[in-house]
Amino acid sequence: MDIQAHLEYLLEAARWAPSADNSQPWRLCWDGKALAVGYDAARVQGATFPPESPATLVAMGAVLENLHQAAEAVSVGLHASSSTTDNFFRLEVSAASSRPKDILEHPLFGRHTNRLPFQADPLPVSLADWLVGQRQGDARLSVVANAQDVRRVARLVGYASELRFQTREVHQLLGRSLRFTPGEVEAADGLDVATLHLPPGGRMMLRFVRDWPRMRALNHLRAYKFLAGIEARSFANASAVLAVLGAGDRQGGLDAGRLIERVWIEMNRRGLAVHPYYVVADQLFRREDRTLPGHLQSSGDTLAEEAGTVFDLRLHKLYMLLRIGYPTRTPVKSRRLPLDRIRGF
């Protein structure tokens, strides 16, 4: 059978992977035999995380997981092939004898972010056991389900958020990603503010503080503490928190991304809501790379010490926190760029 129909199905699955601030930094290239996934520097350089950052590796790992799940659904063979420095991975594709199913049938197309309040009922024991057993390479999950421990992690989120709101680079990345008007949302990338859980007046506040000089001035009044406190309180509204841990190299980031996506798809399939938080991992990686502002380095050391105690980070890196619970409302879903914007052929 012509491989084209299967290829279109795989590409559709790939483009629905999650990414930092919905930046969708990938470029999908088909050479007639293999599908290569790389970083689209021409489109996203300077507008999101750089190509080798953990955030980008996690996003590319999520693409890889979607491709494998979609291929399995239609019995298409995917085989890792030699890659280049321009690609995160390259997969040879062998067509199956069956036609692709309706693309909307697979649970990966139902995966979505829910930033709204949750109903924080306890997880079934069988589900908690399933989560603990999930692995991808060296990547694994630490499940935090006790209410007191969830609040402890929420304090870490608040502390990391304080660092984020005081860091120019991170604040400007967020500001560039925000989409307020219908025209901006129509572009199908970035963060539609309608997907955020904002208090009354929150949209106006975001418009005002996305400008770094304003945020910096407000920080003299300790605005960073106020905003971080809101985030920490929201985070504590959870049935459980999943900490995604993995090796601290390139493969470790890809493995973490695959595990995040696999668990996220399954949680949504079972009717649970998922809200990813990268802020703690981001500040830990910035501290390690010595890219925190100088006056925040000691605060970064404190965050690392506390996070290491909570998650036992002696042998692993923290890649993501997932707040999970039972949805109380249906969220607005993020859009995705059309295939002609992300395909390289």
C-alpha positions in Angstrom: 0.0 0.0 0.0 1.2 3.6 -0.7 3.0 4.9 2.3 1.6 8.4 1.9 -1.6 7.8 3.7 0.3 6.4 6.7 2.8 9.2 6.6 0.0 11.8 6.8 -1.4 10.0 9.8 2.0 10.0 11.5 2.6 13.7 10.8 -0.8 14.5 12.2 0.0 12.6 15.4 3.4 14.3 15.7 2.0 17.9 15.5 -0.3 17.3 18.4 2.6 16.8 20.9 2.9 19.3 23.8 5.7 21.9 23.9 6.9 24.7 26.1 4.4 27.6 25.9 2.9 25.8 22.8 5.9 26.9 20.8 5.9 23.7 18.6 9.6 24.0 17.8 9.9 21.0 15.5 10.5 20.5 11.8 9.3 17.3 10.3 11.3 16.1 7.2 10.6 13.1 5.0 13.2 11.9 2.5 11.2 9.1 1.0 12.4 6.5 3.4 12.7 8.0 6.9 11.1 10.8 8.9 13.5 13.1 10.7 12.5 15.5 13.4 14.6 18.6 14.0 14.5 22.1 15.5 13.0 24.8 13.3 15.5 27.5 14.1 14.3 29.7 11.3 10.8 29.9 12.9 11.4 29.7 16.6 15.0 30.8 17.4 14.9 33.4 20.1 11.2 32.9 20.7 11.4 29.8 22.8 13.9 27.6 24.5 17.1 26.7 22.5 17.5 23.4 20.7 19.5 21.5 23.3 17.6 22.8 26.4 15.8 20.2 28.6 12.4 21.8 27.7 13.1 21.3 24.0 14.3 17.7 24.5 11.1 16.9 26.4 9.0 18.3 23.6 10.9 16.2 21.0 10.4 13.2 23.2 6.7 13.8 23.2 6.7 13.9 19.4 8.6 10.6 19.4 6.0 9.0 21.8 3.1 10.2 19.6 4.8 8.8 16.5 5.3 5.4 18.1 1.7 5.2 19.4 0.2 6.2 16.1 2.4 3.7 14.2 1.4 0.9 16.6 -2.3 1.8 16.0 -2.0 1.2 12.3 0.7 -1.5 12.4 3.3 0.7 10.7 6.9 -0.2 11.4 9.2 2.5 12.9 12.9 1.8 13.1 15.5 4.1 14.6 18.0 5.2 11.9 21.3 7.0 11.9 20.7 10.7 12.7 22.6 13.9 12.2 23.5 16.8 14.4 20.5 18.7 12.8 18.0 16.1 14.0 16.8 14.8 17.3 15.9 11.5 15.8 15.3 9.8 12.5 12.8 7.0 12.0 12.6 4.7 9.0 8.9 4.0 8.1 7.6 0.7 6.6 4.0 0.7 5.5 1.5 -1.8 6.7 -1.2 -3.5 4.7 -4.1 -1.8 6.5 -5.3 1.7 6.0 -5.0 4.4 8.7 -7.9 4.6 11.1 -9.9 7.8 11.7 -7.2 10.1 13.2 -9.6 11.3 15.9 -10.0 7.8 17.3 -6.7 7.5 19.1 -6.5 8.9 22.6 -3.4 10.9 21.8 -5.6 13.4 20.0 -7.7 13.8 23.1 -4.7 14.8 25.3 -4.9 18.4 26.5 -3.8 20.8 29.3 -6.3 21.7 32.0 -5.2 24.7 34.1 -8.6 25.1 35.9 -9.3 24.0 39.5 -9.7 20.2 40.0 -11.8 18.0 42.1 -9.0 16.6 44.2 -10.5 13.1 45.0 -7.9 10.4 45.8 -6.5 8.3 42.9 -7.6 4.7 42.7 -4.9 2.4 44.2 -4.7 0.5 40.9 -3.9 3.7 39.0 -1.3 4.9 41.5 0.4 1.5 41.2 0.3 1.7 37.3 2.0 5.1 37.5 4.7 4.0 39.8 5.5 1.1 37.4 5.9 3.4 34.3 9.4 3.6 32.8 11.1 4.9 29.6 14.8 4.3 29.6 16.1 5.8 32.8 13.0 8.0 33.2 10.5 7.2 35.9 7.8 8.8 38.0 7.6 9.8 41.6 4.0 9.9 42.7 3.1 12.4 45.5 -0.4 11.7 46.7 -0.5 12.7 50.4 -2.2 16.1 50.8 0.6 17.3 53.1 3.3 16.3 50.6 1.4 17.9 47.7 1.4 21.2 49.7 5.1 20.7 50.2 5.7 20.4 46.5 3.4 23.5 46.0 5.8 25.5 48.1 8.6 24.5 45.8 6.5 25.7 42.9 6.0 29.0 44.7 9.7 29.4 45.5 10.7 28.5 41.9 8.1 30.9 40.5 9.6 33.7 42.6 12.9 33.2 40.8 11.1 33.0 37.4 9.3 36.3 37.9 12.6 38.0 38.7 14.5 36.6 35.6 14.4 38.8 32.5 15.0 36.0 29.9 12.2 33.8 31.3 9.8 36.6 31.6 10.4 37.8 28.1 9.9 34.3 26.7 6.6 34.1 28.4 5.6 37.5 27.3 6.3 36.7 23.6 4.3 33.5 23.9 1.0 35.2 25.1 -1.8 35.5 22.6 -4.6 37.9 23.5 -6.6 38.9 20.4 -8.5 36.6 18.1 -6.0 37.4 15.4 -3.1 36.4 17.6 -4.9 33.2 18.6 -5.6 32.4 15.0 -1.8 32.1 14.4 -2.2 28.7 16.2 1.0 28.8 18.4 1.8 30.3 21.7 -0.4 30.6 24.8 -4.0 31.6 24.2 -4.8 33.4 27.4 -8.2 31.8 27.3 -6.5 28.5 28.2 -5.2 30.1 31.5 -7.0 30.1 34.8 -7.0 33.9 35.4 -8.7 35.8 38.2 -10.9 38.8 37.5 -8.7 41.4 35.9 -6.1 38.8 35.1 -6.0 39.3 31.4 -5.4 43.1 31.9 -2.8 42.4 34.4 -0.9 40.0 32.1 -1.0 42.6 29.3 0.6 45.1 31.7 3.3 43.0 33.3 4.5 41.1 30.2 6.7 44.2 29.6 9.9 43.4 31.5 10.6 47.0 32.6 7.2 47.1 34.2 7.6 43.7 35.9 11.1 44.8 37.2 9.6 47.9 38.6 6.8 46.0 40.3 9.3 43.6 41.7 10.6 46.4 43.9 7.2 46.1 45.5 7.6 42.3 45.8 5.1 41.6 43.0 7.0 38.4 42.3 5.9 37.0 45.7 2.3 37.9 45.0 2.2 36.2 41.6 4.2 33.2 42.8 1.8 32.7 45.7 -1.2 32.6 43.3 0.6 29.9 41.3 1.5 27.8 44.4 -2.0 27.9 45.7 -3.4 26.7 42.3 -0.8 23.9 42.2 -1.9 22.6 45.6 -5.4 21.8 44.1 -4.5 18.3 43.0 -5.4 14.6 43.6 -1.7 13.9 43.2 1.5 15.3 41.7 3.7 13.3 39.4 7.4 14.2 39.3 9.1 13.0 36.1 12.7 12.1 36.8 15.4 11.1 34.4 19.1 11.0 33.4 20.7 14.4 32.8 21.8 13.9 29.2 20.2 14.3 25.8 18.7 10.9 25.8 17.4 11.4 29.3 15.4 14.5 28.1 14.0 12.6 25.2 13.0 9.6 27.5 11.4 12.0 30.0 9.4 13.5 27.2 8.2 10.1 26.0 7.2 9.2 29.5 5.4 12.5 30.2 3.3 12.1 27.0 2.5 8.5 27.5 1.2 9.1 31.1 -0.6 12.3 30.1 -2.5 10.5 27.3 -3.5 7.7 29.6 -4.6 10.1 32.4 -6.8 12.0 30.0 -8.2 8.8 28.5 -9.2 7.8 32.1 -11.0 11.1 32.6 -8.4 12.8 34.7 -7.1 16.3 34.1 -3.4 17.2 33.7 -1.6 20.5 34.2 2.2 20.4 33.5 4.5 22.7 35.5 8.1 23.2 34.2 9.0 26.0 36.5 10.8 24.0 39.2 12.8 22.0 36.7 13.6 25.1 34.7 15.1 26.9 37.7 17.1 23.9 38.7 18.6 23.5 35.2 19.3 27.3 35.1 21.0 27.1 38.5 23.1 24.1 37.2 24.1 26.0 34.1 24.9 29.2 36.1 22.3 31.2 34.0 20.3 32.4 37.0 20.8 36.2 37.6 23.7 36.6 40.0 21.7 37.9 42.8 19.4 34.8 42.6 22.1 32.1 42.6 21.9 31.6 46.4 18.1 31.3 46.2 18.7 28.7 43.4 20.9 26.8 45.7 18.2 26.7 48.4 15.6 25.5 45.8 18.0 22.7 44.7 18.6 21.6 48.3 14.9 21.5 49.0 13.9 19.8 45.7 16.7 17.3 46.2 15.3 16.3 49.6 11.7 16.1 48.3 12.5 14.0 45.2 15.9 12.5 45.9 17.7 14.0 43.0 21.1 12.4 43.7 21.0 10.2 40.6 18.3 11.9 38.5 17.2 15.3 37.2 13.7 16.6 37.6 12.1 17.3 34.2 8.5 18.1 34.9 5.8 18.2 37.5 2.3 17.1 36.5 -0.7 18.3 38.6 -3.4 15.8 38.2 -7.0 15.6 39.4 -10.6 15.3 38.3 -11.9 18.0 36.0 -14.6 20.4 37.1 -14.9 22.2 33.8 -13.9 21.7 30.2 -10.9 23.8 29.3 -10.2 25.8 26.1 -7.8 23.7 24.1 -4.6 25.0 22.5 -4.4 25.1 18.8 -1.7 23.6 16.6 0.2 24.9 13.6 -1.0 23.5 10.2 1.3 20.8 8.7 2.5 23.1 6.0 4.2 25.3 8.7 6.1 22.5 10.3 6.9 20.1 7.5 10.2 20.3 5.6 9.2 18.7 2.3 
